[in-house]
Amino acid sequence: MAGAVAHGAAGRLTSRRRPLALACLCTLLFLTFLDNTVVSVALASIQSDLHGGVSALQWVVGAYALTFASFMLACGMLGDKFGRKKIMLAGAGVYCVGAALAAVVPSIGMLIAARSVMGLGAAASEPGTLSMIRHLYPDERSRNRALGVWAAVSGFSLALGPVLGGALVGAWSWRGIFWFDVTFGLAALVVAALVLPESADPRAGPVDAPGTVLGAGALAALIFGIISGESAGFTAPSVLALFAVSLVAGVAFVLWERRAPFPLLDLSCLRVARFTTPNVVAYCTYFSTFAIFFFTALYLGVIAGYSAYRIAGLFLPMTVTMIIASLLAGRWTTAVGARWLLIAGCLLFAAGLLLTNVVINPNPAYLPLAAALGLTGVGIGTCVVPVTSSVLGAVPAERSGMAASATNTSREFGAVTGIAVLGAVVNAELRSGVVSRMTHLGASPALQQYVLQVIETGSVPLPHGGSTGGNSPLDQIVQAGYAAFTSALHGALYLSAALLAGAALLSAVTLRQRRHATESSLRRAGG
């Protein structure tokens, strides 16, 4: 009866109130998506202020994405069972608490912990934004347009992150980013509580606690292993143990989900290309997105010496192109289908990464680099709507919470593994390049370790722009650090472009079935 009332509340929304409800959902979406990238331009300031190394900076970004990805599926089930609005508002409250803690922390470790709390709140509030759209707009055409708005807001928030973050850091400090989160989050919480209708699935089962623990454990052990391996070495016993735990937990998760009465993830959905392929594309696009937002922004701040304002201006064209592409994709998804948009989006994104690779250097010209980043924005924006529309359309309406959570988990899993894997590439290249040069100069191991600490933590200011103005041993070491970071960034961009090309090929090969056929096969698979 409660479920019927919940569905009725959504169904009684007039055509005039639906846009208002959509605006509230998009406001909460803006908040959680923004925090994926808003700290990217603050990394150099955080490094200088709290003296965190490259690995610690990875955790500042990765802790948010890790908790986001680990608990999103479980929170989606909670929303389906107890009410999507209730879980969404509770998550927004937790997010604001985490942001307030992040704004006042005195150490890098406490900042990472606060970011984890923010990620947990985002995991609770995010799934409802998509699954409620599925109920507010049952017609596919109107739903795709609403998803176009959703995607435009998600793209806008992702791209606006460096712009807004740069303005806040330039006008105040990196702590201003989190005070903005608190203020904006509390306002969004109040408005959503007043406007949004409640919806739930009356047939939802209990939350899959074993699946949640196993899935989160597998993901956390994997990320800890990759980031720990950067400093300890990937053959260290502790790192190998973490990888073994991740593998065992991952296998146990799959076995449990196949037998669970109310699984966290319905594995039968994976047999349907219209569900699985877009999730793979979502993973690949977010993996590659952080080659731009994390490493390019860090490179521009540390090596090129860009101010936060200047980085914000550089990312502004990307914001515009991502929004435009998302809005257009919302209209084109119904007309041309998800397959061609996913292919085009992945290839455009890959082309933008390759172009960025060509033009970026310690003294980059503004227009060529802004144009390259703008092209990546077109690719990202083009992918967002067809990914979301395809996955939601491939499942019955009552499973929309699971589908929305699966898509967002794929995105955040891509984000956190992108940070970890690409960070391992960048950190290894940086260390090997500097150590090689210092060994050639005859530096002692103690001096080598000290210089690495200086470069990685930013505890001593170094000249920017690729030129130190001298030829002393220290100048040569700094030059080696610049060259190593540049080489590592190129490698990260090439790897990301290759991954996107693979995603485009997968979309071309697998997404050939008609929509009604795939949905029918899913219904048969689900019994």
C-alpha positions in Angstrom: 0.0 0.0 0.0 2.9 2.3 0.9 4.5 1.6 -2.5 1.3 2.4 -4.3 1.0 5.7 -2.5 4.6 6.5 -3.3 4.0 5.8 -7.0 0.8 7.7 -7.0 2.6 10.8 -5.5 4.9 10.7 -8.5 2.1 10.1 -10.9 0.0 13.1 -9.6 2.7 15.6 -10.5 1.3 18.0 -13.0 3.2 18.9 -16.2 4.0 22.2 -14.6 5.5 20.7 -11.5 7.6 18.0 -13.2 10.2 20.6 -14.4 10.4 21.9 -10.9 11.0 18.4 -9.6 13.6 17.8 -12.3 15.4 21.0 -11.3 15.6 19.8 -7.7 17.0 16.5 -8.8 19.6 18.2 -11.0 20.6 20.5 -8.2 21.5 17.6 -6.0 23.2 16.0 -9.0 25.2 19.1 -9.6 26.5 19.0 -6.0 27.7 15.4 -6.1 29.1 15.5 -9.6 30.9 18.8 -9.0 33.0 17.3 -6.3 34.5 14.8 -8.6 36.5 17.6 -10.2 36.2 20.8 -8.2 39.3 20.1 -6.1 41.5 19.4 -9.2 42.7 23.0 -9.4 43.3 23.1 -5.6 45.7 20.2 -5.6 48.8 22.4 -5.8 47.5 24.6 -3.0 46.6 21.6 -0.8 50.0 20.1 -1.5 51.8 23.3 -0.5 49.6 23.8 2.6 49.3 20.3 4.0 52.5 18.9 2.5 51.0 15.8 0.9 52.7 13.7 -1.7 51.4 12.6 -5.1 49.9 9.5 -3.5 48.1 11.6 -0.8 46.7 13.9 -3.5 45.4 10.9 -5.3 43.6 9.9 -2.1 42.1 13.4 -1.7 40.3 12.8 -5.0 40.1 9.0 -4.9 38.7 8.7 -1.4 35.5 10.5 -2.6 35.2 8.3 -5.7 36.0 5.1 -3.8 33.3 5.5 -1.2 30.9 6.8 -3.8 31.4 3.7 -6.0 31.5 1.2 -3.1 28.2 2.1 -1.6 26.1 3.4 -4.5 24.5 0.1 -5.4 23.5 -0.6 -1.7 22.1 2.9 -1.4 20.1 2.4 -4.6 18.5 -0.7 -3.0 17.8 1.3 0.1 16.1 4.0 -1.9 14.0 1.4 -3.8 12.9 -0.2 -0.5 12.4 2.7 1.9 11.8 5.6 -0.5 14.2 7.3 -2.9 13.5 10.8 -1.5 14.3 9.8 2.1 17.6 8.2 1.2 18.5 11.0 -1.1 17.9 13.7 1.5 19.8 11.7 4.2 22.7 11.4 1.8 22.8 15.1 1.1 22.9 15.7 4.8 25.9 13.4 5.3 27.6 15.1 2.3 27.3 18.5 4.0 28.7 17.1 7.2 31.7 15.8 5.4 32.2 19.0 3.5 32.2 21.0 6.8 34.8 18.7 8.2 37.0 19.0 5.1 36.8 22.8 5.4 38.5 22.9 8.8 40.9 19.9 8.9 44.5 20.6 9.8 46.1 17.6 8.1 46.1 15.7 4.8 45.0 12.5 6.5 41.9 14.2 8.0 41.1 15.8 4.7 41.1 12.3 3.1 38.8 11.0 5.8 36.4 13.9 5.3 36.4 13.3 1.6 35.4 9.7 2.3 32.4 10.9 4.4 31.4 13.2 1.5 31.6 10.2 -0.9 29.3 8.2 1.3 26.7 11.0 1.3 27.0 11.3 -2.5 26.5 7.5 -2.8 23.2 7.8 -1.0 21.9 10.9 -2.8 23.0 10.2 -6.4 21.1 7.1 -7.4 17.7 8.7 -6.8 18.3 11.5 -9.2 18.2 9.0 -12.1 15.7 6.5 -10.9 13.2 9.2 -10.0 13.5 10.6 -13.5 12.5 7.2 -14.8 9.2 7.5 -12.7 8.6 11.1 -13.4 8.8 10.6 -17.2 7.5 7.2 -18.1 7.3 8.2 -21.8 10.6 7.4 -23.6 10.7 10.6 -25.7 10.1 12.9 -22.8 12.4 10.9 -20.6 15.2 11.2 -23.0 14.8 15.0 -23.0 14.8 15.0 -19.2 17.9 12.8 -19.3 19.4 15.3 -21.7 18.9 18.0 -19.0 20.3 15.6 -16.4 23.3 14.9 -18.6 23.9 18.5 -19.4 23.9 19.3 -15.6 26.3 16.4 -14.9 28.5 17.5 -17.7 28.2 21.1 -16.6 29.1 20.3 -13.0 32.1 18.1 -14.1 33.4 20.8 -16.4 32.6 23.7 -14.1 34.5 22.0 -11.3 37.9 23.4 -12.3 36.4 26.8 -13.2 34.5 27.2 -10.0 37.4 25.7 -8.0 39.9 28.0 -9.6 37.7 31.1 -8.8 37.3 30.0 -5.1 40.9 29.2 -4.6 42.0 32.4 -6.3 39.6 34.6 -4.3 39.9 32.7 -0.9 41.7 29.4 -0.5 41.2 25.7 -1.2 39.0 25.6 2.0 36.5 27.9 0.3 35.6 25.0 -2.0 34.2 23.0 0.9 32.4 25.9 2.5 30.7 26.4 -0.9 29.7 22.7 -0.8 28.2 23.2 2.7 26.2 26.3 1.8 25.0 25.0 -1.6 24.3 21.6 -0.2 22.1 22.8 2.7 20.1 25.0 0.3 19.5 22.1 -2.1 18.5 19.9 0.8 15.8 22.2 2.0 14.4 22.8 -1.5 14.4 19.1 -2.4 12.6 18.3 0.9 9.8 20.7 0.0 9.4 19.8 -3.7 10.3 16.3 -4.6 7.7 13.5 -4.4 8.4 10.2 -2.8 8.7 7.0 -4.8 9.6 3.4 -3.9 9.3 -0.2 -5.1 6.7 -2.0 -3.1 8.3 -5.4 -4.1 11.9 -4.4 -3.1 13.6 -7.0 -1.0 16.1 -6.5 1.9 19.4 -4.8 1.3 22.1 -7.2 0.1 24.6 -6.6 3.0 27.0 -9.5 2.1 27.1 -8.2 -1.5 27.8 -4.7 -0.3 30.7 -5.8 2.0 32.3 -8.1 -0.6 31.9 -5.5 -3.5 33.3 -2.6 -1.4 36.1 -4.8 0.0 37.2 -5.9 -3.5 37.2 -2.4 -4.8 39.0 -0.9 -1.7 41.7 -3.6 -1.6 42.4 -3.1 -5.4 42.7 0.7 -5.1 44.8 0.5 -1.9 47.1 -2.1 -3.6 47.6 0.1 -6.7 48.4 3.3 -4.8 50.5 1.5 -2.2 52.5 -0.2 -5.0 53.6 3.2 -6.2 55.9 3.6 -3.2 56.4 0.1 -1.8 56.7 -1.6 -5.2 54.1 -3.9 -6.9 55.9 -7.0 -5.8 56.0 -6.1 -2.1 54.2 -8.7 0.1 51.7 -6.2 1.5 50.7 -5.1 -2.0 50.4 -8.6 -3.3 48.3 -9.5 -0.3 45.9 -6.6 -1.1 45.6 -7.8 -4.7 44.9 -11.3 -3.5 42.2 -10.0 -1.1 40.6 -8.0 -4.0 40.6 -11.1 -6.2 39.1 -13.4 -3.6 36.5 -10.8 -2.6 35.6 -10.1 -6.2 35.0 -13.8 -6.9 33.0 -14.2 -3.7 30.9 -11.2 -4.8 30.0 -12.8 -8.1 29.2 -16.2 -6.6 27.1 -14.6 -3.9 25.2 -12.4 -6.3 24.3 -15.4 -8.5 22.6 -17.1 -5.5 21.3 -14.1 -3.5 17.5 -13.9 -3.3 17.7 -10.1 -3.6 21.1 -9.3 -5.3 22.8 -6.0 -5.2 23.4 -6.3 -8.9 21.2 -8.5 -11.1 23.8 -10.4 -13.0 21.3 -11.5 -15.6 21.4 -7.9 -16.8 25.0 -8.4 -17.9 23.8 -10.7 -20.7 22.1 -7.8 -22.3 24.4 -5.6 -24.5 22.2 -2.6 -24.1 22.8 -2.7 -20.3 26.4 -3.9 -20.2 28.1 -2.0 -23.1 27.0 1.4 -21.9 28.3 0.6 -18.4 31.7 -0.3 -19.9 31.7 3.0 -21.8 30.8 4.8 -18.6 33.8 3.2 -16.9 36.1 4.1 -19.8 35.0 7.7 -20.1 35.4 8.4 -16.4 38.7 6.6 -16.3 39.9 8.9 -19.1 38.2 12.0 -17.7 40.6 12.1 -14.8 43.6 12.1 -17.1 42.3 15.6 -17.9 40.9 16.8 -14.6 43.4 15.4 -12.2 46.8 15.1 -14.0 46.4 17.9 -16.5 45.3 20.4 -13.8 48.1 19.2 -11.5 50.7 19.5 -14.3 49.5 23.1 -15.2 49.7 24.1 -11.5 53.0 22.4 -10.6 55.0 22.5 -13.8 53.6 25.3 -15.9 53.0 27.4 -12.8 49.4 28.4 -13.7 47.4 30.2 -11.1 44.0 28.8 -10.1 42.3 31.7 -12.1 44.3 30.8 -15.2 43.5 27.1 -15.0 39.8 28.0 -14.5 40.0 30.1 -17.7 41.6 27.3 -19.6 38.9 24.8 -18.7 36.0 27.2 -19.4 35.7 26.3 -23.2 35.5 22.7 -22.1 32.6 23.5 -19.8 30.7 25.2 -22.7 31.3 22.4 -25.2 30.3 19.7 -22.7 27.0 21.4 -22.0 26.1 21.9 -25.6 27.0 18.3 -26.6 24.9 16.9 -23.7 21.9 18.9 -24.7 22.2 17.9 -28.3 22.8 14.3 -27.4 19.5 14.3 -25.4 17.6 15.1 -28.6 19.6 12.8 -30.8 19.5 9.7 -28.7 15.9 9.0 -29.6 16.5 9.8 -33.3 19.7 8.0 -34.1 20.0 5.6 -31.1 22.7 5.1 -28.4 25.1 3.1 -30.6 26.2 5.9 -32.9 26.3 8.5 -30.2 28.5 6.3 -28.1 30.9 5.6 -31.0 31.1 9.2 -31.9 31.5 10.4 -28.3 34.3 8.0 -27.5 36.2 8.8 -30.7 35.8 12.6 -30.2 37.0 12.2 -26.6 40.0 10.2 -27.7 40.8 12.7 -30.4 40.7 15.5 -27.8 43.1 13.6 -25.6 45.6 13.1 -28.5 45.4 16.7 -29.4 46.0 17.7 -25.8 49.1 15.5 -25.9 50.4 17.4 -28.9 50.0 20.9 -27.5 50.7 20.5 -23.8 54.1 21.4 -22.5 55.7 23.4 -19.6 54.8 26.7 -21.4 51.5 25.8 -23.3 49.8 28.3 -25.6 46.3 29.1 -24.4 44.2 28.8 -27.6 45.5 25.4 -28.8 45.2 23.8 -25.4 41.8 25.3 -24.8 40.7 24.0 -28.2 42.0 20.5 -27.4 40.2 20.5 -24.0 37.0 21.8 -25.7 37.1 18.8 -28.1 37.3 16.4 -25.1 34.3 18.2 -23.7 32.3 17.4 -26.8 33.2 13.8 -26.5 32.3 13.5 -22.8 29.0 15.3 -23.3 28.1 13.2 -26.3 28.5 10.0 -24.2 26.6 10.8 -21.1 23.0 10.8 -22.4 23.1 7.5 -24.5 24.9 5.7 -21.6 22.2 6.7 -19.1 19.2 6.3 -21.5 20.3 2.9 -22.8 20.8 1.4 -19.3 17.5 2.8 -17.9 15.6 1.8 -20.9 16.9 -1.8 -20.7 15.3 -2.6 -17.4 11.7 -2.5 -16.1 10.8 0.6 -14.2 10.8 -1.1 -10.9 14.5 -1.9 -11.3 15.5 1.7 -12.2 17.2 2.1 -8.8 19.5 -0.8 -9.5 20.2 0.3 -13.1 20.9 3.9 -12.0 23.2 2.8 -9.3 25.0 0.4 -11.6 25.7 3.1 -14.1 26.9 5.6 -11.5 29.0 2.9 -9.9 30.6 2.2 -13.3 31.4 5.9 -13.6 32.9 6.2 -10.1 34.8 2.9 -10.4 36.3 4.3 -13.6 37.2 7.6 -11.8 38.9 5.9 -8.8 40.8 3.3 -10.9 41.8 6.0 -13.4 43.3 8.1 -10.5 45.0 5.0 -9.2 46.3 3.5 -12.4 47.3 6.7 -14.1 48.7 7.9 -10.8 50.9 4.9 -10.7 52.1 5.6 -14.2 52.8 9.3 -13.4 54.4 8.6 -10.1 56.7 5.8 -11.3 57.9 7.9 -14.3 58.5 10.9 -12.1 60.5 8.9 -9.5 62.5 6.9 -12.1 63.4 10.1 -14.1 64.6 12.0 -11.1 66.5 9.1 -9.6 68.2 8.3 -12.9 69.3 11.9 -13.2 70.6 12.1 -9.6 72.4 8.8 -9.9 74.1 10.2 -13.0 75.2 13.2 -11.0 76.5 11.1 -8.2 74.0 12.1 -5.6 73.8 9.9 -2.4 70.7 7.8 -1.7 69.8 10.1 1.2 70.0 13.2 -1.0 67.9 11.4 -3.7 65.2 10.6 -1.1 65.2 14.2 0.2 64.9 15.7 -3.3 62.1 13.3 -4.2 60.2 14.3 -1.1 60.7 18.0 -1.9 59.4 17.6 -5.5 56.5 15.3 -4.5 55.2 17.2 -1.5 55.9 20.7 -2.7 57.5 21.5 0.7 60.0 23.8 -1.0 58.8 26.1 -3.8 60.4 25.4 -7.2 60.6 27.5 -10.3 57.9 26.9 -13.0 57.7 27.0 -16.7 60.3 24.4 -17.5 63.3 26.6 -16.9 65.2 27.0 -13.7 67.6 29.7 -15.0 70.8 27.8 -14.1 72.9 24.7 -14.7 73.7 23.6 -11.1 73.1 20.0 -10.0 69.8 21.1 -8.3 68.7 22.9 -11.5 69.4 19.7 -13.5 67.5 17.6 -11.0 64.5 19.9 -11.2 64.7 19.8 -15.0 64.7 16.0 -14.8 61.5 16.2 -12.7 59.8 18.4 -15.2 60.8 16.1 -18.1 59.6 13.0 -16.2 56.3 14.6 -15.3 55.7 15.7 -18.9 56.6 12.2 -20.2 54.3 10.6 -17.7 51.4 12.8 -18.6 51.8 12.0 -22.2 51.7 8.3 -21.3 48.5 8.7 -19.3 46.8 10.6 -22.1 47.8 8.0 -24.7 46.6 5.1 -22.5 43.3 6.9 -21.9 42.8 7.5 -25.7 43.5 3.9 -26.4 40.9 2.8 -23.8 38.3 5.1 -25.4 39.0 3.7 -28.9 38.4 0.2 -27.5 35.1 1.4 -26.0 34.0 2.8 -29.4 34.8 -0.5 -31.0 32.9 -2.4 -28.4 29.9 -0.2 -28.9 30.0 -0.7 -32.7 30.2 -4.5 -32.4 27.7 -5.2 -29.6 24.9 -2.5 -29.9 23.2 -3.8 -33.0 20.0 -5.2 -31.6 16.7 -3.4 -31.7 15.6 -1.9 -28.4 12.5 -3.9 -28.0 14.4 -7.1 -28.6 17.0 -6.3 -25.9 14.4 -5.3 -23.4 12.4 -8.4 -24.1 15.5 -10.6 -23.6 16.2 -8.9 -20.3 12.6 -9.5 -19.1 13.0 -13.2 -20.0 16.4 -13.3 -18.3 15.0 -11.9 -15.2 12.2 -14.4 -15.2 
